[in-house]
Amino acid sequence: MTDELLQQAALGNLEAFEALIQSYERLIYNITYRALGNPEDARDASQEVCIKIYKNIGKCTSIKAFKSWVYTVANNTCIDEIRRRKNKTADSLDALVQTDDGTMEKQLRSDDLTPEENLLLKEKREILQEAILQLSPEHRVLIVLRDIQGLSYDELADTTNTSLGTVKSRLSRARIQLRKILIEIKEQNKF
């Protein structure tokens, strides 16, 4: 990707914008899914992120800054959504899905593991996701962006618009809190 592609997208070239978004759509979805914990919510939030990027793409001046800006937009969109639905109930993983053909259980794709390995992996992911969702929105975003998405500390500072020292201390507190939550879950025999 080049600055020229970004400039073309900023000038309204839809093909250039689509090319930019295609290279980031998986990343955007991963951020929104980890922050929101629900595939449907993640798809909706990802779409909202893309709309925000489209409407404001002229604000980004270089392709180097674009990735950080995408993280920031996704981060802020997720925080806004978390705040909006703070008092709403969560969707159960055991809930049945209504389709045109009737009601059915949610289907999960295979990771080419044995059924037992799939079950254990699924349980661990659910426990980790449950623990991440118990963190404050600010801590949740830091854990997702650093430990799951692999952003550097400098990228985190840029994305969250905070100093490097603040990012490091908040991330440390977020990890400590996540560890405590996981220990509590383990003690409740969920592990």
Secondary structure, 3 states (H helix, E strand, C coil): CCHHHHHHHHCCCHHHHHHHHHHHHHHHHHHHHHHHCCHHHHHHHHHHHHHHHHHHHHHCCCHHHHHHHHHHHHHHHHHHHHHHCCCCCCCCCCCCEEECCEEECCCCCCCCCCHHHHHHHHHHHHHHHHHHHCCCHHHHHHHHHHHHCCCCHHHHHHHHCCCHHHHHHHHHHHHHHHHHHHHHHHHCCCC
